[in-house]
Every structure is written in C-alpha cells, then in structure tokens.
Amino acid sequence: IHGVWPDNEQYMLNDCYGRMYTTIELPGEQNKMNDRWPDLRYTKEFSLEKQKFWEYEYNKHGTCCQPRYNQQQYFNLTMKLRDKFDLLSALQNHGITPGSTTTVKKIGLAIATVTKEFPSLKCIPTMELPEIGL
C-alpha cells in the first residue's frame, strides 16, 4: 500500500496545513499498521522505531484529510481499504505475480474483480507497474 491520497475532484491534494504526524506508540497499533502498510525499504525494527514512511505519507496526504479525519482515522481508513481491496490476492488469483509479464488490460480486469471499477494503472518506461490507483 502506498497510501490514501485525497483529492478535491479536480486534482490530488498534498502537503496541506494541519496537525503533523504523531508517533504511534502502542505496539499493537504499530504491528497492525506494519502488517498492512509496511515500509519495504527498511527492517521491521527500524521502521517501527522511526516510522519514517508513515510520517511521510501522513504529512503529505493525511493532513489534507483534516478536519474530517484525524491521524488515527486516516490510518484506520487506509487499513480498511487495504483489507477490502486485497489487490495482491486478486492479481495472484488471475495468474499475475511480481516479475511476471502480462497486459495492462489483464491487470485492470483482475483488479476490477474486487473493486468493481477499472483502476488507474501507472506504468514506467521500463515496463514496470509501480502504482495502482483506485
């Protein structure tokens, strides 16, 4: 999961004014977040201690959800969406795995089986798919 990016129906919002990230102290909350939204660049121990990825995502995107959603509500929404739309399982159920070759159409159709909508797929020049927007 990369994050929840709010928009105003014309463009995505980021770097909004608002209360900035507060470190998540409770181990149970940390583990719940890490299970669904891990920082893949660092070890689990470093990620849980420093929380740089969550801090970055919240300060860039979560602040734009205020005052409707506070930090905890923003992260709970993100985890709820991740659980509801298990994209990795949907892709695997259609024979699409990391490193495999397929078409944009097949990826979109596989994701649409769980989202009921064709996603926004962002490919890069090396023919990789780093991001899926719902």
Backbone as CSV, one residue per row, in Angstrom:
resi,resn,N_x,N_y,N_z,CA_x,CA_y,CA_z,C_x,C_y,C_z
1,ILE,0.861,-1.167,0.000,0.000,0.000,0.000,0.903,1.224,0.000
2,HIS,0.587,2.170,-0.832,1.358,3.408,-0.820,0.665,4.441,0.050
3,GLY,-0.639,4.549,-0.061,-1.338,5.490,0.801,-2.700,5.853,0.279
4,VAL,-3.379,6.671,1.055,-4.655,7.242,0.648,-4.377,8.688,0.293
5,TRP,-4.686,9.029,-0.950,-4.402,10.374,-1.436,-5.705,11.110,-1.689
6,PRO,-6.051,12.054,-0.845,-7.305,12.783,-1.035,-7.246,13.694,-2.258
7,ASP,-8.418,13.986,-2.791,-8.490,14.939,-3.901,-9.729,15.801,-3.732
8,ASN,-9.820,16.833,-4.542,-10.986,17.714,-4.494,-11.810,17.578,-5.771
9,GLU,-11.725,16.417,-6.401,-12.417,16.054,-7.642,-11.804,16.703,-8.881
10,GLN,-10.794,17.544,-8.708,-10.082,18.124,-9.845,-8.622,17.691,-9.859
11,TYR,-8.021,17.612,-8.683,-6.627,17.193,-8.585,-6.352,16.661,-7.185
12,MET,-5.259,15.891,-7.081,-4.884,15.333,-5.786,-4.323,16.428,-4.895
13,LEU,-4.623,16.304,-3.624,-4.140,17.263,-2.638,-2.939,16.673,-1.916
14,ASN,-1.964,17.516,-1.627,-0.853,17.074,-0.797,-0.201,18.264,-0.111
15,ASP,0.565,17.952,0.925,1.281,18.957,1.710,0.354,20.054,2.218
16,CYS,-0.753,19.651,2.823,-1.729,20.607,3.347,-1.325,21.061,4.749
17,TYR,-1.913,22.159,5.157,-1.689,22.637,6.517,-2.551,21.821,7.462
18,GLY,-2.014,21.539,8.618,-2.764,20.772,9.601,-1.815,20.186,10.625
19,ARG,-2.380,19.461,11.536,-1.572,18.827,12.575,-0.703,17.752,11.942
20,MET,0.583,17.809,12.213,1.530,16.880,11.618,1.515,15.536,12.359
21,TYR,2.234,14.585,11.804,2.290,13.208,12.295,2.732,13.134,13.752
22,THR,2.077,12.272,14.494,2.454,11.953,15.866,2.840,10.478,15.899
23,THR,3.987,10.167,16.477,4.476,8.790,16.535,3.433,7.867,17.158
24,ILE,3.243,6.725,16.532,2.330,5.703,17.047,3.090,4.930,18.116
25,GLU,2.617,5.024,19.348,3.345,4.458,20.488,2.934,3.035,20.838
26,LEU,1.659,2.701,20.678,1.168,1.393,21.122,1.671,0.271,20.216
27,PRO,2.363,-0.733,20.784,2.879,-1.836,19.973,1.799,-2.542,19.158
28,GLY,0.607,-2.707,19.724,-0.476,-3.361,18.984,-0.857,-2.581,17.740
29,GLU,-0.930,-1.261,17.860,-1.254,-0.405,16.710,-0.115,-0.423,15.693
30,GLN,1.121,-0.384,16.190,2.279,-0.443,15.296,2.258,-1.727,14.473
31,ASN,2.013,-2.855,15.132,2.013,-4.143,14.428,0.864,-4.241,13.440
32,LYS,-0.300,-3.724,13.821,-1.450,-3.723,12.919,-1.126,-2.910,11.657
33,MET,-0.488,-1.765,11.856,-0.087,-0.937,10.714,0.976,-1.651,9.876
34,ASN,1.968,-2.205,10.542,3.068,-2.833,9.815,2.619,-4.057,9.029
35,ASP,1.633,-4.784,9.538,1.118,-5.947,8.809,0.473,-5.535,7.494
36,ARG,-0.177,-4.389,7.481,-0.914,-3.956,6.288,-0.181,-2.912,5.468
37,TRP,0.688,-2.141,6.104,1.313,-0.999,5.436,2.788,-0.925,5.814
38,PRO,3.556,-1.950,5.457,4.966,-1.978,5.861,5.819,-1.021,5.033
39,ASP,6.895,-0.579,5.644,7.908,0.195,4.932,8.878,-0.833,4.362
40,LEU,8.863,-1.001,3.062,9.645,-2.058,2.422,11.118,-1.705,2.243
41,ARG,11.506,-0.493,2.591,12.905,-0.083,2.411,13.793,-0.436,3.597
42,TYR,13.191,-0.648,4.763,13.985,-0.849,5.974,13.527,-2.099,6.722
43,THR,14.301,-2.484,7.713,13.907,-3.618,8.544,12.654,-3.259,9.338
44,LYS,11.963,-4.271,9.771,10.751,-4.050,10.567,11.086,-3.267,11.837
45,GLU,12.170,-3.631,12.487,12.551,-2.984,13.739,12.814,-1.499,13.530
46,PHE,13.586,-1.167,12.502,13.893,0.234,12.209,12.621,0.988,11.844
47,SER,11.782,0.365,11.026,10.539,1.007,10.581,9.604,1.307,11.740
48,LEU,9.467,0.356,12.656,8.577,0.568,13.799,9.117,1.634,14.742
49,GLU,10.439,1.689,14.874,11.034,2.689,15.764,10.960,4.093,15.161
50,LYS,11.340,4.235,13.907,11.432,5.564,13.281,10.134,6.022,12.619
51,GLN,9.373,5.092,12.065,8.078,5.366,11.434,8.174,6.438,10.337
52,LYS,9.268,6.451,9.614,9.502,7.479,8.589,8.503,7.406,7.442
53,PHE,8.166,6.202,6.992,7.238,6.057,5.861,5.849,6.556,6.231
54,TRP,5.343,6.117,7.374,4.011,6.553,7.811,3.997,8.059,8.048
55,GLU,5.083,8.561,8.639,5.177,10.006,8.886,5.132,10.774,7.569
56,TYR,5.893,10.322,6.593,5.924,10.991,5.291,4.541,10.973,4.636
57,GLU,3.922,9.802,4.600,2.615,9.673,3.956,1.554,10.514,4.660
58,TYR,1.589,10.510,5.982,0.580,11.294,6.699,0.808,12.790,6.510
59,ASN,2.044,13.244,6.644,2.310,14.675,6.497,2.014,15.161,5.084
60,LYS,2.251,14.316,4.095,2.000,14.718,2.706,0.526,14.607,2.333
61,HIS,-0.141,13.533,2.739,-1.513,13.280,2.291,-2.545,13.325,3.422
62,GLY,-2.211,12.755,4.561,-3.173,12.690,5.660,-3.591,14.050,6.178
63,THR,-2.667,15.003,6.162,-3.015,16.346,6.629,-4.116,16.965,5.774
64,CYS,-4.240,16.527,4.541,-5.273,17.060,3.643,-6.653,16.486,3.950
65,CYS,-6.709,15.492,4.809,-7.994,14.902,5.207,-8.571,15.584,6.440
66,GLN,-7.777,16.436,7.067,-8.246,17.141,8.255,-9.196,18.259,7.829
67,PRO,-10.190,18.617,8.573,-10.525,18.111,9.903,-11.435,16.882,9.885
68,ARG,-11.827,16.424,8.702,-12.745,15.274,8.640,-12.149,14.036,9.302
69,TYR,-10.871,13.749,9.031,-10.208,12.579,9.605,-8.970,13.024,10.370
70,ASN,-8.838,12.568,11.611,-7.595,12.799,12.332,-6.604,11.702,11.930
71,GLN,-5.428,11.701,12.525,-4.393,10.743,12.128,-4.857,9.301,12.293
72,GLN,-5.422,8.973,13.431,-5.856,7.593,13.657,-6.941,7.191,12.662
73,GLN,-7.877,8.068,12.394,-8.951,7.776,11.446,-8.401,7.615,10.033
74,TYR,-7.417,8.432,9.672,-6.786,8.331,8.352,-6.133,6.956,8.178
75,PHE,-5.366,6.537,9.173,-4.701,5.241,9.077,-5.704,4.092,9.138
76,ASN,-6.740,4.221,9.957,-7.769,3.175,10.006,-8.478,3.048,8.665
77,LEU,-8.762,4.175,8.019,-9.381,4.149,6.694,-8.463,3.457,5.691
78,THR,-7.192,3.781,5.741,-6.227,3.165,4.831,-6.201,1.653,5.008
79,MET,-6.151,1.198,6.252,-6.110,-0.242,6.507,-7.425,-0.915,6.113
80,LYS,-8.530,-0.231,6.340,-9.832,-0.781,5.957,-9.909,-0.960,4.439
81,LEU,-9.429,0.021,3.695,-9.432,-0.081,2.238,-8.498,-1.186,1.762
82,ARG,-7.356,-1.308,2.411,-6.406,-2.366,2.048,-7.039,-3.736,2.266
83,ASP,-7.744,-3.891,3.382,-8.395,-5.167,3.665,-9.547,-5.439,2.701
84,LYS,-10.278,-4.407,2.361,-11.426,-4.563,1.461,-10.980,-4.895,0.041
85,PHE,-9.926,-4.240,-0.410,-9.441,-4.429,-1.776,-8.071,-5.102,-1.730
86,ASP,-8.058,-6.398,-1.558,-6.803,-7.148,-1.483,-6.285,-7.349,-2.906
87,LEU,-5.566,-6.353,-3.389,-5.129,-6.351,-4.781,-4.130,-7.459,-5.082
88,LEU,-3.227,-7.725,-4.159,-2.230,-8.765,-4.411,-2.902,-10.118,-4.622
89,SER,-3.883,-10.439,-3.787,-4.607,-11.707,-3.962,-5.384,-11.727,-5.268
90,ALA,-6.006,-10.604,-5.611,-6.762,-10.535,-6.869,-5.839,-10.784,-8.058
91,LEU,-4.660,-10.191,-8.023,-3.701,-10.397,-9.116,-3.230,-11.853,-9.141
92,GLN,-2.883,-12.390,-7.984,-2.412,-13.778,-7.919,-3.489,-14.750,-8.379
93,ASN,-4.741,-14.483,-8.042,-5.848,-15.346,-8.463,-6.023,-15.361,-9.978
94,HIS,-5.473,-14.366,-10.643,-5.539,-14.293,-12.104,-4.180,-14.598,-12.749
95,GLY,-3.295,-15.235,-11.971,-2.003,-15.663,-12.504,-1.002,-14.543,-12.708
96,ILE,-1.227,-13.410,-12.071,-0.322,-12.266,-12.212,0.492,-12.160,-10.926
97,THR,1.796,-12.342,-11.045,2.682,-12.314,-9.890,3.820,-11.338,-10.138
98,PRO,4.458,-10.848,-9.056,5.584,-9.933,-9.239,6.644,-10.542,-10.148
99,GLY,7.104,-9.762,-11.093,8.126,-10.220,-12.028,7.582,-10.884,-13.269
100,SER,6.285,-11.190,-13.289,5.709,-11.840,-14.470,5.332,-10.797,-15.517
101,THR,5.105,-11.268,-16.722,4.720,-10.393,-17.830,3.249,-10.614,-18.149
102,THR,2.538,-9.514,-18.325,1.119,-9.588,-18.665,0.724,-8.285,-19.353
103,THR,-0.546,-8.111,-19.590,-1.008,-6.885,-20.244,-1.697,-5.969,-19.231
104,VAL,-1.746,-4.700,-19.573,-2.440,-3.726,-18.736,-3.906,-4.119,-18.600
105,LYS,-4.484,-4.582,-19.687,-5.898,-4.965,-19.660,-6.143,-6.094,-18.664
106,LYS,-5.273,-7.124,-18.670,-5.448,-8.249,-17.745,-5.299,-7.801,-16.290
107,ILE,-4.358,-6.910,-16.041,-4.181,-6.385,-14.682,-5.431,-5.622,-14.261
108,GLY,-5.896,-4.755,-15.139,-7.091,-3.971,-14.834,-8.312,-4.825,-14.580
109,LEU,-8.501,-5.847,-15.395,-9.654,-6.737,-15.216,-9.552,-7.530,-13.915
110,ALA,-8.340,-7.957,-13.560,-8.150,-8.693,-12.302,-8.496,-7.806,-11.109
111,ILE,-8.048,-6.576,-11.134,-8.326,-5.652,-10.033,-9.807,-5.308,-9.977
112,ALA,-10.424,-5.154,-11.126,-11.854,-4.818,-11.179,-12.727,-5.906,-10.559
113,THR,-12.196,-7.133,-10.432,-12.992,-8.187,-9.789,-13.235,-7.883,-8.313
114,VAL,-12.359,-7.099,-7.695,-12.568,-6.738,-6.284,-13.035,-5.300,-6.104
115,THR,-12.675,-4.410,-7.017,-13.044,-3.002,-6.853,-14.318,-2.628,-7.602
116,LYS,-14.684,-3.433,-8.588,-15.842,-3.176,-9.469,-15.609,-1.986,-10.402
117,GLU,-14.408,-1.473,-10.433,-14.028,-0.365,-11.322,-12.674,-0.688,-11.937
118,PHE,-12.444,-0.203,-13.158,-11.135,-0.358,-13.781,-10.195,0.653,-13.124
119,PRO,-9.029,0.222,-12.652,-8.128,1.112,-11.915,-7.320,2.034,-12.825
120,SER,-6.674,2.988,-12.190,-5.698,3.837,-12.865,-4.351,3.132,-12.729
121,LEU,-3.783,2.728,-13.845,-2.514,1.999,-13.828,-1.410,2.907,-14.343
122,LYS,-0.349,3.012,-13.575,0.769,3.885,-13.924,1.983,3.022,-14.244
123,CYS,2.294,2.906,-15.520,3.470,2.144,-15.929,4.628,3.116,-16.151
124,ILE,5.843,2.613,-16.004,7.025,3.433,-16.244,7.755,2.892,-17.468
125,PRO,8.688,3.677,-18.028,9.341,3.271,-19.284,9.982,1.885,-19.285
126,THR,10.364,1.369,-18.126,10.967,0.031,-18.082,9.902,-1.057,-18.092
127,MET,8.662,-0.668,-18.390,7.533,-1.603,-18.488,7.216,-2.265,-17.150
128,GLU,7.398,-1.514,-16.078,7.034,-1.988,-14.753,5.799,-1.230,-14.291
129,LEU,5.069,-1.822,-13.374,3.866,-1.212,-12.820,4.119,-0.906,-11.345
130,PRO,4.600,0.299,-11.029,4.914,0.611,-9.640,3.717,1.068,-8.814
131,GLU,2.599,1.382,-9.484,1.500,2.006,-8.757,0.151,1.673,-9.379
132,ILE,-0.823,1.423,-8.528,-2.199,1.183,-8.960,-3.082,2.145,-8.189
133,GLY,-3.819,2.964,-8.893,-4.713,3.922,-8.243,-6.148,3.444,-8.288
134,LEU,-6.814,3.546,-7.153,-8.223,3.159,-7.080,-9.077,4.398,-6.910
